[in-house]
Amino acid sequence: MADDDPYIINVFQRAFEGQADFLLDIAMTVELALQKIKVVFYDLIFLDMKFGHSLAGMKVLEERSEEHTSELQ
């Protein structure tokens, strides 16, 4: 998940606590999220589209989309 809100992160941590079938990986910054998606293929990404005061979450989505497209070629 990529989010900078501690409350949201806590909710997800509690929801996935004890779930052996799932791994919750957290990025609290856009930069960390971008680093993580370059080395890990995630089946699902919960993405805060508005990190801080910008729409930087869209950058993460665009980067993942570009990488996925290049992998298919």
Secondary structure as UniProt FT lines:
FT   HELIX           6..16
FT   TURN            17..18
FT   TURN            20..21
FT   HELIX           30..39
FT   TURN            52..53
FT   HELIX           57..72
//
